[in-house]
Amino acid sequence: MDEINKKNHQKEDEYVKALEEFLEKNGLKPDKIESLTPDASARRYFRLYFKDEKTKIAMVMGKVDPRIVYEEIMEKQVNFTEIPFVNIQRFLKKCRVRVPEIFMQDEKVLLLEDFGSLPLDVFVSEKGFGQAEKFYLDAVKQLVMMQNAEKDNNCYAFSLEFTKGMLMWEFNHFTEYFMGFLLKEDREMKREFERISEILSKSPYKFTHRDYHSKNLMCLDGWKVGILDFQDALMGPYVYDLVSLTCDAYVEMPENLEEKIKKEYIKKSGEKGFIIPSDFETHYAMCAVQRTLKAAGRFMFIWKEKKNKKFLPYVVPAVKKALKFMEKLNLKSAEKIKEKLWTQEKNIKDEIENFKQI
Protein backbone atom coordinates (compact mmCIF):
# COMPACT_ATOMS: atom_id res chain seq x y z
CA MET A 1 0.00 0.00 0.00
CA ASP A 2 2.83 2.41 0.84
CA GLU A 3 4.41 1.71 -2.56
CA ILE A 4 1.14 2.48 -4.34
CA ASN A 5 0.70 5.73 -2.40
CA LYS A 6 4.29 6.69 -3.17
CA LYS A 7 3.72 6.18 -6.91
CA ASN A 8 0.48 8.18 -6.77
CA HIS A 9 2.25 11.06 -5.04
CA GLN A 10 5.03 10.99 -7.64
CA LYS A 11 2.42 11.18 -10.42
CA GLU A 12 0.62 14.05 -8.70
CA ASP A 13 3.92 15.91 -8.32
CA GLU A 14 4.43 15.65 -12.10
CA TYR A 15 1.07 17.31 -12.72
CA VAL A 16 1.76 20.05 -10.18
CA LYS A 17 5.17 20.71 -11.70
CA ALA A 18 3.67 21.01 -15.20
CA LEU A 19 1.05 23.45 -13.89
CA GLU A 20 3.64 25.56 -12.06
CA GLU A 21 5.78 25.79 -15.21
CA PHE A 22 2.73 26.82 -17.26
CA LEU A 23 1.75 29.54 -14.78
CA GLU A 24 5.28 30.93 -14.60
CA LYS A 25 5.68 30.92 -18.39
CA ASN A 26 2.43 32.86 -18.83
CA GLY A 27 2.96 35.26 -15.93
CA LEU A 28 -0.09 33.99 -14.05
CA LYS A 29 -0.19 34.29 -10.27
CA PRO A 30 -3.34 32.79 -8.79
CA ASP A 31 -4.11 33.56 -5.14
CA LYS A 32 -5.07 29.94 -4.53
CA ILE A 33 -4.80 26.61 -6.36
CA GLU A 34 -7.30 23.90 -5.48
CA SER A 35 -6.66 20.33 -6.59
CA LEU A 36 -9.89 18.73 -7.80
CA THR A 37 -10.77 15.08 -7.52
CA PRO A 38 -9.13 13.23 -10.42
CA ASP A 39 -11.30 11.26 -12.80
CA ALA A 40 -10.47 7.89 -14.36
CA SER A 41 -8.28 9.42 -17.02
CA ALA A 42 -4.66 10.55 -17.30
CA ARG A 43 -5.78 14.16 -16.77
CA ARG A 44 -5.80 16.17 -13.56
CA TYR A 45 -7.81 19.30 -12.85
CA PHE A 46 -7.07 22.31 -10.69
CA ARG A 47 -9.26 25.33 -9.85
CA LEU A 48 -7.35 28.60 -9.93
CA TYR A 49 -8.54 31.57 -7.87
CA PHE A 50 -7.60 35.07 -9.03
CA LYS A 51 -8.20 38.38 -7.31
CA ASP A 52 -11.04 40.33 -8.99
CA GLU A 53 -11.42 37.64 -11.67
CA LYS A 54 -13.55 34.56 -12.17
CA THR A 55 -12.03 31.24 -11.22
CA LYS A 56 -10.55 29.15 -14.02
CA ILE A 57 -9.85 25.46 -14.47
CA ALA A 58 -6.42 24.14 -15.40
CA MET A 59 -6.52 20.79 -17.16
CA VAL A 60 -3.12 19.11 -16.97
CA MET A 61 -2.54 16.19 -19.29
CA GLY A 62 -0.47 13.14 -18.45
CA LYS A 63 0.57 10.01 -20.27
CA VAL A 64 -2.23 7.83 -21.64
CA ASP A 65 -2.44 4.23 -20.39
CA PRO A 66 -1.81 2.08 -23.52
CA ARG A 67 -4.15 -0.62 -22.20
CA ILE A 68 -7.18 1.61 -22.76
CA VAL A 69 -6.20 3.13 -26.10
CA TYR A 70 -7.80 1.75 -29.24
CA GLU A 71 -5.03 2.65 -31.70
CA GLU A 72 -4.35 -0.95 -32.61
CA ILE A 73 -8.05 -1.49 -33.34
CA MET A 74 -8.62 1.85 -35.01
CA GLU A 75 -5.47 1.37 -37.11
CA LYS A 76 -4.47 4.96 -36.41
CA GLN A 77 -7.33 6.44 -38.41
CA VAL A 78 -6.13 10.02 -37.92
CA ASN A 79 -2.84 11.75 -37.18
CA PHE A 80 -3.37 14.25 -34.38
CA THR A 81 -1.67 17.57 -35.05
CA GLU A 82 -3.30 19.34 -32.11
CA ILE A 83 -4.76 18.38 -28.74
CA PRO A 84 -8.05 16.50 -29.38
CA PHE A 85 -9.86 18.48 -26.65
CA VAL A 86 -9.01 21.73 -28.47
CA ASN A 87 -9.99 20.33 -31.86
CA ILE A 88 -13.36 18.96 -30.69
CA GLN A 89 -14.10 22.06 -28.58
CA ARG A 90 -13.79 24.24 -31.68
CA PHE A 91 -16.38 22.16 -33.52
CA LEU A 92 -18.83 22.01 -30.61
CA LYS A 93 -18.55 25.73 -29.97
CA LYS A 94 -19.36 26.35 -33.64
CA CYS A 95 -22.45 24.14 -33.16
CA ARG A 96 -23.51 26.44 -30.28
CA VAL A 97 -23.14 23.59 -27.80
CA ARG A 98 -22.21 24.80 -24.31
CA VAL A 99 -18.58 23.80 -23.84
CA PRO A 100 -15.92 25.64 -21.79
CA GLU A 101 -13.94 28.44 -23.37
CA ILE A 102 -10.20 27.84 -23.77
CA PHE A 103 -8.24 30.87 -22.58
CA MET A 104 -4.65 29.62 -22.87
CA GLN A 105 -2.87 26.42 -23.77
CA ASP A 106 0.41 24.66 -24.34
CA GLU A 107 1.23 21.02 -25.04
CA LYS A 108 0.52 19.94 -21.44
CA VAL A 109 -1.91 22.43 -19.89
CA LEU A 110 -5.20 24.03 -20.91
CA LEU A 111 -6.68 26.98 -19.03
CA LEU A 112 -10.47 26.66 -19.22
CA GLU A 113 -13.69 28.38 -18.28
CA ASP A 114 -14.97 27.15 -14.91
CA PHE A 115 -18.43 25.57 -15.08
CA GLY A 116 -18.65 25.33 -11.29
CA SER A 117 -18.94 22.36 -8.94
CA LEU A 118 -22.42 20.97 -9.57
CA PRO A 119 -22.49 18.00 -11.96
CA LEU A 120 -25.90 16.60 -12.83
CA ASP A 121 -25.49 13.43 -10.73
CA VAL A 122 -24.94 15.54 -7.60
CA PHE A 123 -27.95 17.72 -8.44
CA VAL A 124 -30.08 14.58 -8.81
CA SER A 125 -28.93 13.23 -5.43
CA GLU A 126 -29.71 16.56 -3.74
CA LYS A 127 -32.86 17.70 -5.55
CA GLY A 128 -34.28 14.62 -7.27
CA PHE A 129 -35.25 13.85 -10.85
CA GLY A 130 -38.34 16.05 -10.75
CA GLN A 131 -36.23 19.20 -10.62
CA ALA A 132 -33.44 17.70 -12.73
CA GLU A 133 -35.77 17.00 -15.67
CA LYS A 134 -35.16 20.45 -17.23
CA PHE A 135 -31.41 19.78 -17.27
CA TYR A 136 -31.97 16.41 -18.93
CA LEU A 137 -34.18 17.93 -21.62
CA ASP A 138 -31.49 20.52 -22.35
CA ALA A 139 -28.95 17.68 -22.56
CA VAL A 140 -31.16 16.03 -25.20
CA LYS A 141 -31.48 19.31 -27.10
CA GLN A 142 -27.69 19.77 -27.17
CA LEU A 143 -27.14 16.12 -28.09
CA VAL A 144 -29.39 16.50 -31.14
CA MET A 145 -27.53 19.71 -32.09
CA MET A 146 -24.20 17.84 -31.98
CA GLN A 147 -25.51 14.87 -33.93
CA ASN A 148 -27.06 16.87 -36.74
CA ALA A 149 -24.52 19.64 -37.21
CA GLU A 150 -22.91 20.06 -40.60
CA LYS A 151 -19.90 17.81 -41.11
CA ASP A 152 -16.57 19.48 -40.38
CA ASN A 153 -13.64 17.77 -42.10
CA ASN A 154 -11.22 19.57 -39.77
CA CYS A 155 -12.82 17.98 -36.70
CA TYR A 156 -11.12 14.73 -35.67
CA ALA A 157 -14.42 13.10 -34.70
CA PHE A 158 -15.46 12.86 -38.35
CA SER A 159 -12.30 10.91 -39.20
CA LEU A 160 -12.70 8.38 -36.39
CA GLU A 161 -15.22 5.58 -36.24
CA PHE A 162 -16.61 3.32 -33.52
CA THR A 163 -15.86 0.08 -35.35
CA LYS A 164 -17.29 -3.36 -34.67
CA GLY A 165 -13.83 -4.26 -33.38
CA MET A 166 -13.97 -1.48 -30.78
CA LEU A 167 -17.44 -2.53 -29.63
CA MET A 168 -16.16 -6.09 -29.22
CA TRP A 169 -13.03 -4.85 -27.46
CA GLU A 170 -15.26 -3.22 -24.85
CA PHE A 171 -17.31 -6.41 -24.43
CA ASN A 172 -14.07 -8.33 -23.91
CA HIS A 173 -12.96 -5.71 -21.37
CA PHE A 174 -16.09 -6.61 -19.39
CA THR A 175 -15.64 -10.37 -19.54
CA GLU A 176 -11.96 -10.13 -18.64
CA TYR A 177 -12.35 -7.87 -15.62
CA PHE A 178 -15.85 -8.74 -14.38
CA MET A 179 -16.46 -12.33 -15.50
CA GLY A 180 -12.83 -13.42 -15.12
CA PHE A 181 -12.27 -14.86 -18.60
CA LEU A 182 -11.58 -13.73 -22.16
CA LEU A 183 -14.63 -13.51 -24.39
CA LYS A 184 -13.24 -16.10 -26.83
CA GLU A 185 -13.52 -18.69 -24.04
CA ASP A 186 -17.34 -18.54 -24.05
CA ARG A 187 -18.78 -19.28 -27.50
CA GLU A 188 -22.38 -18.45 -26.63
CA MET A 189 -21.58 -15.09 -25.06
CA LYS A 190 -19.17 -14.26 -27.88
CA ARG A 191 -21.81 -15.08 -30.49
CA GLU A 192 -24.45 -12.90 -28.80
CA PHE A 193 -22.08 -9.99 -28.30
CA GLU A 194 -20.86 -10.24 -31.89
CA ARG A 195 -24.45 -10.02 -33.12
CA ILE A 196 -25.02 -6.87 -31.04
CA SER A 197 -21.78 -5.32 -32.29
CA GLU A 198 -22.63 -6.21 -35.89
CA ILE A 199 -26.10 -4.66 -35.75
CA LEU A 200 -24.93 -1.52 -33.94
CA SER A 201 -22.04 -1.03 -36.36
CA LYS A 202 -24.54 -1.05 -39.23
CA SER A 203 -26.97 1.38 -37.58
CA PRO A 204 -26.90 5.08 -38.60
CA TYR A 205 -23.75 6.78 -37.35
CA LYS A 206 -23.68 10.24 -35.78
CA PHE A 207 -21.22 12.47 -33.94
CA THR A 208 -20.73 10.67 -30.61
CA HIS A 209 -19.46 12.32 -27.43
CA ARG A 210 -18.77 8.83 -26.02
CA ASP A 211 -19.15 9.70 -22.32
CA TYR A 212 -22.41 11.64 -22.28
CA HIS A 213 -23.48 11.00 -18.68
CA SER A 214 -24.41 12.91 -15.53
CA LYS A 215 -20.85 13.38 -14.24
CA ASN A 216 -19.84 15.17 -17.45
CA LEU A 217 -22.89 17.45 -17.55
CA MET A 218 -22.55 20.52 -15.32
CA CYS A 219 -25.62 22.38 -14.06
CA LEU A 220 -25.51 26.00 -15.22
CA ASP A 221 -27.86 28.96 -14.89
CA GLY A 222 -31.08 28.90 -16.89
CA TRP A 223 -31.45 25.09 -16.63
CA LYS A 224 -28.65 24.64 -19.16
CA VAL A 225 -25.97 21.96 -19.02
CA GLY A 226 -22.29 22.58 -19.69
CA ILE A 227 -20.63 19.67 -21.45
CA LEU A 228 -17.23 18.29 -20.45
CA ASP A 229 -14.92 15.39 -21.35
CA PHE A 230 -15.62 15.38 -25.09
CA GLN A 231 -12.04 14.85 -26.32
CA ASP A 232 -12.67 11.22 -27.34
CA ALA A 233 -15.57 12.03 -29.69
CA LEU A 234 -15.96 10.03 -32.91
CA MET A 235 -18.62 8.73 -35.26
CA GLY A 236 -20.69 6.05 -33.58
CA PRO A 237 -24.14 4.43 -33.33
CA TYR A 238 -26.77 7.15 -33.13
CA VAL A 239 -28.20 5.72 -29.87
CA TYR A 240 -24.85 5.54 -28.03
CA ASP A 241 -24.93 8.96 -26.33
CA LEU A 242 -28.67 8.72 -25.68
CA VAL A 243 -28.11 5.43 -23.85
CA SER A 244 -25.18 6.95 -21.93
CA LEU A 245 -27.59 9.60 -20.67
CA THR A 246 -30.56 7.39 -19.78
CA CYS A 247 -28.79 4.21 -18.63
CA ASP A 248 -26.18 6.06 -16.59
CA ALA A 249 -24.60 3.91 -13.86
CA TYR A 250 -24.20 6.95 -11.58
CA VAL A 251 -27.94 7.58 -11.14
CA GLU A 252 -31.08 5.44 -11.08
CA MET A 253 -33.32 7.18 -13.60
CA PRO A 254 -37.05 6.45 -13.25
CA GLU A 255 -38.59 4.69 -16.24
CA ASN A 256 -41.10 7.47 -16.94
CA LEU A 257 -38.28 10.02 -17.36
CA GLU A 258 -36.30 7.59 -19.51
CA GLU A 259 -39.30 7.23 -21.84
CA LYS A 260 -39.84 11.00 -21.90
CA ILE A 261 -36.21 11.57 -22.87
CA LYS A 262 -36.42 8.96 -25.64
CA LYS A 263 -39.57 10.62 -27.06
CA GLU A 264 -37.94 14.05 -26.85
CA TYR A 265 -34.87 12.72 -28.66
CA ILE A 266 -37.01 11.24 -31.46
CA LYS A 267 -39.01 14.45 -31.78
CA LYS A 268 -35.98 16.80 -31.78
CA SER A 269 -34.11 14.56 -34.24
CA GLY A 270 -37.06 14.64 -36.61
CA GLU A 271 -37.11 18.43 -36.43
CA LYS A 272 -33.48 18.39 -37.59
CA GLY A 273 -34.29 16.07 -40.47
CA PHE A 274 -33.03 12.80 -38.97
CA ILE A 275 -35.76 10.18 -39.18
CA ILE A 276 -35.27 7.58 -36.45
CA PRO A 277 -35.08 3.97 -37.78
CA SER A 278 -38.10 1.72 -37.22
CA ASP A 279 -35.96 -0.69 -35.17
CA PHE A 280 -34.98 2.08 -32.74
CA GLU A 281 -36.07 0.09 -29.67
CA THR A 282 -33.84 -2.85 -30.67
CA HIS A 283 -30.89 -0.54 -31.30
CA TYR A 284 -31.55 1.16 -27.97
CA ALA A 285 -31.71 -2.10 -26.00
CA MET A 286 -28.61 -3.54 -27.67
CA CYS A 287 -26.63 -0.37 -27.11
CA ALA A 288 -27.80 -0.30 -23.47
CA VAL A 289 -26.32 -3.78 -23.02
CA GLN A 290 -23.05 -2.83 -24.68
CA ARG A 291 -22.67 0.57 -22.97
CA THR A 292 -23.47 -0.58 -19.43
CA LEU A 293 -21.30 -3.69 -19.61
CA LYS A 294 -18.49 -1.56 -21.01
CA ALA A 295 -18.87 0.79 -18.02
CA ALA A 296 -18.81 -2.11 -15.54
CA GLY A 297 -15.68 -3.56 -17.16
CA ARG A 298 -14.00 -0.17 -17.08
CA PHE A 299 -14.79 0.33 -13.39
CA MET A 300 -13.41 -3.12 -12.58
CA PHE A 301 -10.26 -2.39 -14.62
CA ILE A 302 -9.68 0.81 -12.65
CA TRP A 303 -10.00 -1.15 -9.40
CA LYS A 304 -7.90 -4.17 -10.34
CA GLU A 305 -5.21 -2.53 -12.46
CA LYS A 306 -5.02 1.00 -11.07
CA LYS A 307 -5.90 0.10 -7.46
CA ASN A 308 -8.53 2.84 -7.49
CA LYS A 309 -11.82 1.97 -5.74
CA LYS A 310 -13.59 5.24 -6.52
CA PHE A 311 -15.87 3.70 -9.15
CA LEU A 312 -16.61 0.39 -7.41
CA PRO A 313 -20.06 1.50 -6.12
CA TYR A 314 -21.24 1.82 -9.73
CA VAL A 315 -20.27 -1.64 -10.99
CA VAL A 316 -23.35 -3.50 -9.72
CA PRO A 317 -25.87 -0.82 -10.88
CA ALA A 318 -24.28 -0.93 -14.36
CA VAL A 319 -24.50 -4.72 -14.60
CA LYS A 320 -28.10 -4.76 -13.32
CA LYS A 321 -29.09 -2.24 -16.00
CA ALA A 322 -27.43 -4.44 -18.62
CA LEU A 323 -29.27 -7.53 -17.38
CA LYS A 324 -32.62 -5.76 -17.68
CA PHE A 325 -32.01 -5.18 -21.38
CA MET A 326 -30.39 -8.57 -21.94
CA GLU A 327 -33.58 -10.20 -20.70
CA LYS A 328 -35.66 -7.97 -23.03
CA LEU A 329 -33.51 -9.24 -25.91
CA ASN A 330 -33.75 -12.86 -24.66
CA LEU A 331 -29.97 -13.23 -24.49
CA LYS A 332 -29.02 -16.60 -22.99
CA SER A 333 -25.72 -15.33 -21.57
CA ALA A 334 -27.68 -13.14 -19.14
CA GLU A 335 -27.91 -16.11 -16.78
CA LYS A 336 -24.12 -16.49 -16.61
CA ILE A 337 -23.68 -12.80 -15.86
CA LYS A 338 -26.45 -12.91 -13.25
CA GLU A 339 -24.74 -15.88 -11.57
CA LYS A 340 -21.37 -14.09 -11.52
CA LEU A 341 -23.04 -10.98 -10.13
CA TRP A 342 -23.86 -12.83 -6.91
CA THR A 343 -20.20 -13.36 -6.05
CA GLN A 344 -18.94 -10.07 -7.46
CA GLU A 345 -21.55 -8.08 -5.55
CA LYS A 346 -20.29 -9.53 -2.26
CA ASN A 347 -16.63 -8.96 -3.18
CA ILE A 348 -17.32 -5.38 -4.18
CA LYS A 349 -19.35 -4.69 -1.04
CA ASP A 350 -16.46 -5.98 1.11
CA GLU A 351 -13.94 -3.85 -0.80
CA ILE A 352 -16.08 -0.72 -0.41
CA GLU A 353 -16.44 -1.37 3.35
CA ASN A 354 -12.68 -1.85 3.70
CA PHE A 355 -12.11 1.34 1.73
CA LYS A 356 -14.40 3.32 4.07
CA GLN A 357 -12.44 2.11 7.09
CA ILE A 358 -9.05 3.27 5.77
Stockholm file with secondary structure:
# STOCKHOLM 1.0

chainA/1-358         MDEINKKNHQKEDEYVKALEEFLEKNGLKPDKIESLTPDASARRYFRLYFKDEKTKIAMVMGKVDPRIVYEEIMEKQVNFTEIPFVNIQRFLKKCRVRVPEIFMQDEKVLLLEDFGSLPLDVFVSEKGFGQAEKFYLDAVKQLVMMQNAEKDNNCYAFSLEFTKGMLMWEFNHFTEYFMGFLLKEDREMKREFERISEILSKSPYKFTHRDYHSKNLMCLDGWKVGILDFQDALMGPYVYDLVSLTCDAYVEMPENLEEKIKKEYIKKSGEKGFIIPSDFETHYAMCAVQRTLKAAGRFMFIWKEKKNKKFLPYVVPAVKKALKFMEKLNLKSAEKIKEKLWTQEKNIKDEIENFKQI
#=GR chainA/1-358 SS CHHHHHHHHHHHHHHHHHHHHHHHHTTCCCSEEEECCCCSSSEEEEEEECTTSCCEEEEEECCCCGGGCCHHHHTCCSCCSSCHHHHHHHHHHHTTCCCCCEEEECSSEEEEECCCSCBHHHHHHHHCHHHHHHHHHHHHHHHHHHHTSCCCTTSGGGGCBCCHHHHHHHHHHHIIIIISSCGGGCHHHHHHHHHHHHHHHTSCEEEECSCCSGGGEEEEGGGEEEECCCTTCEEEETTHHHHHHHSCTTSCCCHHHHHHHHHHHHHHHHHTTCCCCTTHHHHHHHHHHHHHHHHHHHHHHHHHHHCCCTTGGGHHHHHHHHHHHHHHTTCTTHHHHHHHHHHHHHHHHHHHHHHHHC
#=GC SS_cons         CHHHHHHHHHHHHHHHHHHHHHHHHTTCCCSEEEECCCCSSSEEEEEEECTTSCCEEEEEECCCCGGGCCHHHHTCCSCCSSCHHHHHHHHHHHTTCCCCCEEEECSSEEEEECCCSCBHHHHHHHHCHHHHHHHHHHHHHHHHHHHTSCCCTTSGGGGCBCCHHHHHHHHHHHIIIIISSCGGGCHHHHHHHHHHHHHHHTSCEEEECSCCSGGGEEEEGGGEEEECCCTTCEEEETTHHHHHHHSCTTSCCCHHHHHHHHHHHHHHHHHTTCCCCTTHHHHHHHHHHHHHHHHHHHHHHHHHHHCCCTTGGGHHHHHHHHHHHHHHTTCTTHHHHHHHHHHHHHHHHHHHHHHHHC
//
